[in-house]
Amino acid sequence: MKHYNLTDEAKQDLIDIKAYLTQEGGVNTSRYVLKRIRTAINFLSRNPGAGHLREDLTSANLKFWPVFSYLIIYRADLRPIGIVRVIHGSRNITSNMISNEH
């Protein structure tokens, strides 16, 4: 049983990350980064309080966890936790993010 749920946006984020990294860095780079992201998501599902709030970015009840240059954005108050987005930290997070509905 999975201890987390991915939003449709988060699923698409992972597909996009895989495609980008495969094109730019090759299959091994893509596999390595995605494995680290999956490991972090599993860690967060067991330790939902580990992330940090970013009230400067959103008033929504969301936590953030970095993996390389990516941010896992999730709802720690849900069981199982809800992975809302997985996006590159250089992106404009406030405009690319989530609505307060997540």
DONU-811747 format. One record per atom (N, C-alpha, C, O): atom name; x, y, z. Coordinates in nm, 2 decimals. Each point is the difference from the previous one (the first is absolute). Example, Ala and Ser with C-alpha at 12.3 -4.5 7.8 and 13.67 -1.06 7.14 Angstrom:
! residues 2
+-------+--------+--------+--------+
| atomo |      X |      Y |      Z |
+-------+--------+--------+--------+
|     N |   1.32 |  -0.57 |   0.78 |
|    CA |  -0.09 |   0.12 |   0.00 |
|     C |   0.09 |   0.12 |   0.00 |
|     O |   0.10 |   0.00 |   0.07 |
|     N |  -0.14 |   0.11 |  -0.14 |
|    CA |   0.09 |   0.11 |   0.00 |
|     C |  -0.08 |   0.11 |   0.08 |
|     O |   0.05 |   0.11 |   0.01 |
+-------+--------+--------+--------+
! end
This chain:
! residues 102
+-------+--------+--------+--------+
| atomo |      X |      Y |      Z |
+-------+--------+--------+--------+
|     N |   0.08 |  -0.12 |   0.00 |
|    CA |  -0.08 |   0.12 |   0.00 |
|     C |   0.09 |   0.12 |   0.00 |
|     O |   0.09 |   0.02 |   0.08 |
|     N |  -0.12 |   0.08 |  -0.17 |
|    CA |   0.07 |   0.12 |   0.00 |
|     C |  -0.04 |   0.09 |   0.11 |
|     O |  -0.12 |   0.00 |   0.04 |
|     N |   0.22 |   0.07 |   0.01 |
|    CA |  -0.03 |   0.09 |   0.12 |
|     C |   0.00 |   0.15 |  -0.05 |
|     O |   0.02 |   0.09 |   0.08 |
|     N |  -0.05 |  -0.07 |  -0.21 |
|    CA |  -0.01 |   0.13 |  -0.05 |
|     C |  -0.09 |   0.00 |  -0.13 |
|     O |  -0.01 |  -0.11 |  -0.06 |
|     N |  -0.04 |   0.22 |   0.03 |
|    CA |  -0.08 |   0.02 |  -0.12 |
|     C |   0.06 |   0.11 |  -0.09 |
|     O |   0.05 |   0.10 |   0.06 |
|     N |  -0.04 |  -0.12 |  -0.19 |
|    CA |   0.05 |   0.10 |  -0.09 |
|     C |  -0.12 |   0.07 |  -0.07 |
|     O |  -0.09 |  -0.07 |  -0.04 |
|     N |   0.09 |   0.20 |   0.04 |
|    CA |  -0.10 |   0.07 |  -0.08 |
|     C |   0.03 |  -0.02 |  -0.15 |
|     O |   0.11 |  -0.04 |  -0.03 |
|     N |  -0.20 |   0.07 |  -0.05 |
|    CA |   0.02 |  -0.01 |  -0.15 |
|     C |   0.12 |   0.09 |  -0.04 |
|     O |   0.08 |  -0.04 |  -0.08 |
|     N |  -0.07 |   0.16 |   0.15 |
|    CA |   0.11 |   0.09 |  -0.03 |
|     C |   0.13 |  -0.06 |   0.03 |
|     O |   0.10 |   0.01 |  -0.07 |
|     N |  -0.09 |  -0.07 |   0.19 |
|    CA |   0.12 |  -0.06 |   0.05 |
|     C |   0.04 |  -0.12 |  -0.10 |
|     O |   0.12 |  -0.02 |  -0.03 |
|     N |  -0.22 |  -0.06 |  -0.01 |
|    CA |   0.03 |  -0.11 |  -0.09 |
|     C |   0.06 |   0.06 |  -0.13 |
|     O |   0.10 |  -0.05 |  -0.06 |
|     N |  -0.16 |   0.16 |   0.01 |
|    CA |   0.06 |   0.06 |  -0.12 |
|     C |   0.13 |   0.06 |   0.02 |
|     O |   0.09 |   0.00 |  -0.09 |
|     N |  -0.07 |   0.06 |   0.21 |
|    CA |   0.14 |   0.05 |   0.03 |
|     C |   0.10 |  -0.11 |  -0.01 |
|     O |   0.11 |   0.03 |  -0.06 |
|     N |  -0.13 |  -0.14 |   0.11 |
|    CA |   0.09 |  -0.11 |   0.00 |
|     C |   0.03 |  -0.05 |  -0.15 |
|     O |   0.11 |  -0.03 |  -0.03 |
|     N |  -0.21 |   0.03 |  -0.05 |
|    CA |   0.01 |  -0.04 |  -0.14 |
|     C |   0.09 |   0.11 |  -0.07 |
|     O |   0.09 |  -0.04 |  -0.08 |
|     N |  -0.12 |   0.16 |   0.11 |
|    CA |   0.08 |   0.11 |  -0.06 |
|     C |   0.14 |   0.00 |   0.04 |
|     O |   0.09 |   0.02 |  -0.08 |
|     N |  -0.06 |  -0.05 |   0.21 |
|    CA |   0.13 |   0.00 |   0.05 |
|     C |   0.08 |  -0.12 |  -0.06 |
|     O |   0.11 |   0.02 |  -0.05 |
|     N |  -0.17 |  -0.13 |   0.04 |
|    CA |   0.06 |  -0.12 |  -0.07 |
|     C |   0.04 |   0.04 |  -0.14 |
|     O |   0.11 |  -0.03 |  -0.05 |
|     N |  -0.21 |   0.09 |  -0.03 |
|    CA |   0.03 |   0.03 |  -0.14 |
|     C |   0.11 |   0.10 |  -0.01 |
|     O |   0.09 |  -0.02 |  -0.08 |
|     N |  -0.09 |   0.12 |   0.16 |
|    CA |   0.10 |   0.11 |  -0.01 |
|     C |   0.14 |  -0.06 |   0.04 |
|     O |   0.10 |   0.02 |  -0.08 |
|     N |  -0.09 |  -0.09 |   0.19 |
|    CA |   0.13 |  -0.06 |   0.04 |
|     C |   0.05 |  -0.10 |  -0.09 |
|     O |   0.12 |  -0.01 |  -0.03 |
|     N |  -0.21 |  -0.07 |  -0.03 |
|    CA |   0.05 |  -0.10 |  -0.10 |
|     C |   0.06 |   0.07 |  -0.12 |
|     O |   0.10 |  -0.04 |  -0.05 |
|     N |  -0.17 |   0.14 |   0.00 |
|    CA |   0.05 |   0.08 |  -0.11 |
|     C |   0.13 |   0.07 |   0.03 |
|     O |   0.09 |   0.00 |  -0.08 |
|     N |  -0.09 |   0.07 |   0.19 |
|    CA |   0.12 |   0.08 |   0.03 |
|     C |   0.12 |  -0.07 |   0.06 |
|     O |   0.11 |   0.04 |  -0.02 |
|     N |  -0.14 |  -0.14 |   0.10 |
|    CA |   0.11 |  -0.07 |   0.08 |
|     C |   0.01 |  -0.15 |  -0.03 |
|     O |   0.10 |  -0.06 |   0.04 |
|     N |  -0.20 |   0.01 |  -0.11 |
|    CA |   0.01 |  -0.15 |  -0.03 |
|     C |  -0.09 |  -0.08 |   0.10 |
|     O |  -0.05 |   0.05 |   0.10 |
|     N |   0.04 |  -0.17 |  -0.13 |
|    CA |  -0.09 |  -0.10 |   0.07 |
|     C |   0.05 |  -0.02 |   0.14 |
|     O |  -0.08 |   0.00 |   0.10 |
|     N |   0.21 |  -0.01 |  -0.08 |
|    CA |   0.06 |  -0.02 |   0.14 |
|     C |  -0.03 |   0.11 |   0.09 |
|     O |  -0.03 |  -0.01 |   0.12 |
|     N |   0.05 |   0.13 |  -0.17 |
|    CA |  -0.03 |   0.12 |   0.08 |
|     C |  -0.15 |   0.01 |   0.04 |
|     O |  -0.03 |   0.02 |   0.11 |
|     N |  -0.05 |  -0.05 |  -0.21 |
|    CA |  -0.15 |   0.00 |   0.02 |
|     C |  -0.04 |  -0.10 |   0.11 |
|     O |  -0.07 |   0.03 |   0.10 |
|     N |   0.12 |  -0.15 |  -0.11 |
|    CA |  -0.03 |  -0.10 |   0.10 |
|     C |   0.05 |   0.03 |   0.14 |
|     O |  -0.07 |  -0.02 |   0.09 |
|     N |   0.19 |   0.08 |  -0.09 |
|    CA |   0.06 |   0.03 |   0.13 |
|     C |  -0.08 |   0.11 |   0.07 |
|     O |  -0.03 |  -0.01 |   0.12 |
|     N |   0.00 |   0.12 |  -0.19 |
|    CA |  -0.08 |   0.11 |   0.06 |
|     C |  -0.14 |  -0.05 |   0.04 |
|     O |  -0.05 |   0.03 |   0.11 |
|     N |  -0.02 |  -0.10 |  -0.20 |
|    CA |  -0.13 |  -0.05 |   0.04 |
|     C |   0.00 |  -0.10 |   0.11 |
|     O |  -0.09 |   0.00 |   0.08 |
|     N |   0.19 |  -0.08 |  -0.07 |
|    CA |   0.02 |  -0.09 |   0.12 |
|     C |   0.01 |   0.08 |   0.13 |
|     O |  -0.06 |  -0.04 |   0.10 |
|     N |   0.14 |   0.14 |  -0.11 |
|    CA |   0.02 |   0.09 |   0.12 |
|     C |  -0.14 |   0.07 |   0.04 |
|     O |  -0.03 |   0.01 |   0.12 |
|     N |  -0.04 |   0.03 |  -0.22 |
|    CA |  -0.13 |   0.06 |   0.02 |
|     C |  -0.10 |  -0.10 |   0.07 |
|     O |  -0.07 |   0.03 |   0.09 |
|     N |   0.07 |  -0.15 |  -0.15 |
|    CA |  -0.09 |  -0.10 |   0.06 |
|     C |   0.04 |  -0.04 |   0.14 |
|     O |  -0.08 |  -0.02 |   0.09 |
|     N |   0.21 |   0.01 |  -0.07 |
|    CA |   0.05 |  -0.02 |   0.14 |
|     C |  -0.04 |   0.11 |   0.10 |
|     O |  -0.04 |  -0.03 |   0.11 |
|     N |   0.05 |   0.15 |  -0.16 |
|    CA |  -0.05 |   0.11 |   0.09 |
|     C |  -0.15 |   0.00 |   0.02 |
|     O |  -0.04 |   0.02 |   0.12 |
|     N |  -0.04 |  -0.05 |  -0.22 |
|    CA |  -0.14 |  -0.01 |   0.02 |
|     C |  -0.03 |  -0.11 |   0.10 |
|     O |  -0.09 |   0.01 |   0.09 |
|     N |   0.15 |  -0.13 |  -0.10 |
|    CA |  -0.02 |  -0.11 |   0.10 |
|     C |   0.04 |   0.05 |   0.14 |
|     O |  -0.07 |  -0.03 |   0.09 |
|     N |   0.18 |   0.10 |  -0.08 |
|    CA |   0.05 |   0.05 |   0.13 |
|     C |  -0.11 |   0.09 |   0.06 |
|     O |  -0.04 |  -0.01 |   0.11 |
|     N |  -0.01 |   0.11 |  -0.20 |
|    CA |  -0.10 |   0.09 |   0.05 |
|     C |  -0.13 |  -0.07 |   0.04 |
|     O |  -0.07 |   0.04 |   0.09 |
|     N |   0.04 |  -0.15 |  -0.16 |
|    CA |  -0.13 |  -0.07 |   0.04 |
|     C |   0.02 |  -0.06 |   0.14 |
|     O |  -0.10 |  -0.02 |   0.07 |
|     N |   0.22 |  -0.01 |  -0.03 |
|    CA |   0.02 |  -0.06 |   0.13 |
|     C |   0.03 |   0.11 |   0.10 |
|     O |  -0.02 |  -0.02 |   0.12 |
|     N |   0.06 |   0.14 |  -0.16 |
|    CA |   0.04 |   0.11 |   0.08 |
|     C |  -0.06 |   0.13 |  -0.05 |
|     O |   0.07 |   0.09 |  -0.04 |
|     N |  -0.21 |  -0.08 |   0.04 |
|    CA |  -0.06 |   0.11 |  -0.06 |
|     C |   0.03 |   0.14 |   0.05 |
|     O |  -0.01 |   0.10 |  -0.06 |
|     N |   0.06 |  -0.10 |   0.19 |
|    CA |   0.04 |   0.13 |   0.06 |
|     C |   0.14 |   0.05 |  -0.04 |
|     O |   0.04 |   0.11 |   0.04 |
|     N |   0.03 |  -0.19 |  -0.13 |
|    CA |   0.14 |   0.03 |  -0.03 |
|     C |   0.02 |   0.13 |  -0.09 |
|     O |   0.10 |   0.07 |   0.01 |
|     N |  -0.20 |  -0.04 |  -0.09 |
|    CA |   0.01 |   0.11 |  -0.09 |
|     C |  -0.02 |   0.13 |   0.07 |
|     O |  -0.01 |   0.01 |   0.13 |
|     N |   0.02 |   0.10 |  -0.20 |
|    CA |  -0.02 |   0.13 |   0.06 |
|     C |  -0.10 |   0.08 |  -0.07 |
|     O |  -0.02 |  -0.01 |  -0.13 |
|     N |  -0.05 |   0.10 |   0.20 |
|    CA |  -0.10 |   0.09 |  -0.06 |
|     C |   0.07 |   0.11 |  -0.07 |
|     O |   0.11 |   0.04 |   0.04 |
|     N |  -0.17 |   0.01 |  -0.14 |
|    CA |   0.06 |   0.12 |  -0.07 |
|     C |  -0.12 |   0.10 |  -0.01 |
|     O |  -0.06 |   0.02 |  -0.11 |
|     N |   0.04 |   0.05 |   0.22 |
|    CA |  -0.11 |   0.10 |   0.01 |
|     C |   0.03 |   0.12 |  -0.09 |
|     O |  -0.09 |   0.07 |  -0.04 |
|     N |   0.22 |  -0.06 |  -0.01 |
|    CA |   0.03 |   0.11 |  -0.09 |
|     C |  -0.04 |  -0.03 |  -0.14 |
|     O |  -0.01 |   0.09 |  -0.08 |
|     N |  -0.02 |  -0.22 |   0.05 |
|    CA |  -0.05 |  -0.04 |  -0.13 |
|     C |  -0.15 |  -0.03 |  -0.01 |
|     O |  -0.06 |   0.02 |  -0.10 |
|     N |   0.01 |  -0.07 |   0.21 |
|    CA |  -0.14 |  -0.04 |   0.00 |
|     C |  -0.06 |   0.00 |   0.14 |
|     O |   0.07 |  -0.03 |   0.10 |
|     N |  -0.20 |   0.06 |  -0.09 |
|    CA |  -0.07 |  -0.01 |   0.13 |
|     C |  -0.06 |  -0.13 |   0.01 |
|     O |  -0.06 |  -0.03 |   0.11 |
|     N |   0.06 |  -0.06 |  -0.21 |
|    CA |  -0.05 |  -0.13 |   0.01 |
|     C |   0.08 |  -0.09 |   0.10 |
|     O |   0.11 |   0.03 |   0.02 |
|     N |  -0.18 |  -0.13 |   0.03 |
|    CA |   0.07 |  -0.08 |   0.10 |
|     C |   0.09 |  -0.11 |  -0.08 |
|     O |  -0.04 |  -0.11 |  -0.01 |
|     N |   0.15 |   0.16 |  -0.04 |
|    CA |   0.09 |  -0.08 |  -0.08 |
|     C |   0.14 |   0.00 |   0.06 |
|     O |   0.04 |   0.10 |   0.06 |
|     N |   0.02 |  -0.21 |  -0.07 |
|    CA |   0.14 |  -0.02 |   0.04 |
|     C |   0.09 |  -0.02 |  -0.12 |
|     O |  -0.05 |  -0.05 |  -0.11 |
|     N |   0.18 |   0.09 |   0.12 |
|    CA |   0.09 |  -0.01 |  -0.11 |
|     C |   0.12 |  -0.09 |   0.05 |
|     O |   0.04 |   0.01 |   0.11 |
|     N |   0.01 |  -0.08 |  -0.21 |
|    CA |   0.12 |  -0.09 |   0.03 |
|     C |   0.09 |   0.00 |  -0.13 |
|     O |  -0.05 |  -0.03 |  -0.11 |
|     N |   0.18 |   0.07 |   0.13 |
|    CA |   0.08 |   0.01 |  -0.12 |
|     C |   0.07 |  -0.13 |  -0.04 |
|     O |   0.03 |  -0.08 |   0.09 |
|     N |  -0.02 |   0.05 |  -0.22 |
|    CA |   0.08 |  -0.11 |  -0.05 |
|     C |   0.08 |   0.06 |  -0.12 |
|     O |  -0.06 |   0.03 |  -0.10 |
|     N |   0.19 |  -0.02 |   0.12 |
|    CA |   0.08 |   0.07 |  -0.10 |
|     C |  -0.06 |   0.13 |  -0.02 |
|     O |  -0.02 |   0.08 |   0.09 |
|     N |  -0.02 |  -0.04 |  -0.22 |
|    CA |  -0.05 |   0.13 |  -0.03 |
|     C |  -0.16 |   0.00 |   0.00 |
|     O |  -0.06 |   0.10 |  -0.04 |
|     N |   0.00 |  -0.21 |   0.08 |
|    CA |  -0.14 |  -0.02 |  -0.01 |
|     C |  -0.06 |   0.02 |   0.14 |
|     O |   0.06 |  -0.03 |   0.10 |
|     N |  -0.19 |   0.07 |  -0.10 |
|    CA |  -0.07 |   0.01 |   0.13 |
|     C |  -0.12 |  -0.09 |  -0.01 |
|     O |  -0.08 |   0.00 |  -0.09 |
|     N |   0.07 |  -0.09 |   0.19 |
|    CA |  -0.12 |  -0.08 |   0.02 |
|     C |  -0.09 |   0.09 |   0.09 |
|     O |   0.03 |   0.04 |   0.11 |
|     N |  -0.15 |  -0.02 |  -0.16 |
|    CA |  -0.10 |   0.08 |   0.07 |
|     C |  -0.11 |  -0.09 |   0.04 |
|     O |  -0.06 |  -0.07 |  -0.09 |
|     N |   0.02 |   0.07 |   0.22 |
|    CA |  -0.09 |  -0.11 |   0.04 |
|     C |  -0.09 |   0.05 |   0.12 |
|     O |   0.04 |   0.10 |   0.07 |
|     N |  -0.15 |  -0.17 |  -0.05 |
|    CA |  -0.09 |   0.02 |   0.11 |
|     C |   0.03 |  -0.10 |   0.10 |
|     O |  -0.03 |  -0.12 |  -0.02 |
|     N |   0.09 |   0.16 |   0.13 |
|    CA |   0.03 |  -0.09 |   0.11 |
|     C |  -0.12 |  -0.03 |   0.09 |
|     O |   0.00 |  -0.10 |   0.08 |
|     N |  -0.10 |   0.18 |  -0.09 |
|    CA |  -0.12 |  -0.02 |   0.08 |
|     C |  -0.10 |  -0.11 |  -0.05 |
|     O |  -0.09 |  -0.03 |   0.07 |
|     N |   0.12 |  -0.02 |  -0.18 |
|    CA |  -0.08 |  -0.11 |  -0.06 |
|     C |   0.06 |  -0.14 |   0.03 |
|     O |   0.12 |  -0.01 |   0.02 |
|     N |  -0.20 |  -0.09 |  -0.01 |
|    CA |   0.04 |  -0.14 |   0.01 |
|     C |  -0.06 |  -0.08 |  -0.10 |
|     O |  -0.12 |  -0.02 |   0.00 |
|     N |   0.19 |  -0.03 |  -0.10 |
|    CA |   0.15 |   0.02 |  -0.01 |
|     C |   0.03 |   0.14 |  -0.05 |
|     O |  -0.09 |   0.07 |  -0.04 |
|     N |   0.21 |  -0.03 |   0.06 |
|    CA |   0.04 |   0.14 |  -0.04 |
|     C |  -0.03 |   0.02 |  -0.15 |
|     O |  -0.01 |  -0.10 |  -0.08 |
|     N |  -0.01 |   0.22 |   0.04 |
|    CA |  -0.03 |   0.03 |  -0.14 |
|     C |   0.11 |   0.08 |  -0.06 |
|     O |   0.04 |   0.11 |   0.04 |
|     N |   0.02 |  -0.17 |  -0.14 |
|    CA |   0.11 |   0.07 |  -0.08 |
|     C |  -0.07 |   0.09 |  -0.10 |
|     O |  -0.07 |  -0.05 |  -0.09 |
|     N |   0.09 |   0.18 |   0.11 |
|    CA |  -0.08 |   0.09 |  -0.09 |
|     C |   0.08 |   0.04 |  -0.12 |
|     O |  -0.06 |   0.00 |  -0.11 |
|     N |   0.19 |   0.02 |   0.12 |
|    CA |   0.09 |   0.03 |  -0.12 |
|     C |   0.14 |  -0.04 |   0.03 |
|     O |   0.04 |  -0.02 |   0.12 |
|     N |   0.03 |  -0.01 |  -0.23 |
|    CA |   0.15 |  -0.02 |   0.01 |
|     C |   0.05 |   0.09 |  -0.11 |
|     O |   0.00 |  -0.03 |  -0.12 |
|     N |   0.06 |   0.15 |   0.16 |
|    CA |   0.04 |   0.09 |  -0.10 |
|     C |   0.14 |   0.05 |   0.03 |
|     O |   0.05 |   0.00 |   0.11 |
|     N |   0.01 |   0.05 |  -0.22 |
|    CA |   0.14 |   0.06 |   0.01 |
|     C |   0.00 |   0.12 |   0.08 |
|     O |  -0.09 |   0.09 |  -0.02 |
|     N |   0.18 |  -0.07 |   0.11 |
|    CA |   0.00 |   0.12 |   0.09 |
|     C |   0.02 |   0.13 |  -0.07 |
|     O |  -0.03 |   0.10 |   0.06 |
|     N |   0.08 |  -0.10 |  -0.18 |
|    CA |   0.02 |   0.12 |  -0.08 |
|     C |  -0.13 |   0.06 |  -0.06 |
|     O |   0.00 |   0.11 |  -0.05 |
|     N |  -0.10 |  -0.20 |   0.05 |
|    CA |  -0.13 |   0.05 |  -0.06 |
|     C |  -0.07 |   0.09 |   0.09 |
|     O |   0.03 |   0.01 |   0.12 |
|     N |  -0.11 |   0.07 |  -0.17 |
|    CA |  -0.08 |   0.10 |   0.08 |
|     C |  -0.11 |  -0.08 |   0.07 |
|     O |  -0.11 |  -0.03 |  -0.05 |
|     N |   0.14 |  -0.01 |   0.17 |
|    CA |  -0.08 |  -0.09 |   0.07 |
|     C |  -0.14 |   0.05 |   0.03 |
|     O |  -0.10 |  -0.07 |  -0.01 |
|     N |   0.09 |   0.20 |   0.04 |
|    CA |  -0.13 |   0.05 |   0.03 |
|     C |  -0.10 |   0.00 |  -0.12 |
|     O |  -0.12 |  -0.01 |   0.02 |
|     N |   0.17 |   0.03 |  -0.14 |
|    CA |  -0.09 |   0.00 |  -0.11 |
|     C |  -0.02 |  -0.14 |  -0.06 |
|     O |  -0.10 |  -0.03 |  -0.06 |
|     N |   0.20 |  -0.06 |   0.08 |
|    CA |  -0.01 |  -0.14 |  -0.05 |
|     C |  -0.07 |  -0.09 |   0.10 |
|     O |  -0.02 |  -0.12 |  -0.03 |
|     N |   0.00 |   0.16 |   0.15 |
|    CA |  -0.04 |  -0.09 |   0.10 |
|     C |  -0.14 |  -0.03 |   0.00 |
|     O |  -0.07 |  -0.01 |  -0.10 |
|     N |   0.03 |  -0.01 |   0.21 |
|    CA |  -0.12 |  -0.06 |   0.04 |
|     C |  -0.09 |   0.10 |   0.05 |
|     O |   0.04 |   0.11 |   0.04 |
|     N |  -0.16 |  -0.13 |  -0.06 |
|    CA |  -0.10 |   0.08 |   0.06 |
|     C |  -0.02 |  -0.04 |   0.15 |
|     O |   0.05 |  -0.10 |   0.04 |
|     N |  -0.12 |   0.18 |   0.03 |
|    CA |  -0.02 |  -0.03 |   0.14 |
|     C |  -0.10 |  -0.12 |   0.01 |
|     O |  -0.02 |  -0.05 |   0.12 |
|     N |  -0.03 |   0.00 |  -0.23 |
|    CA |  -0.09 |  -0.11 |   0.01 |
|     C |   0.07 |  -0.13 |   0.03 |
|     O |  -0.06 |  -0.10 |   0.05 |
|     N |   0.19 |   0.09 |  -0.08 |
|    CA |   0.07 |  -0.12 |   0.02 |
|     C |   0.02 |  -0.01 |   0.15 |
|     O |   0.06 |  -0.10 |   0.05 |
+-------+--------+--------+--------+
! end
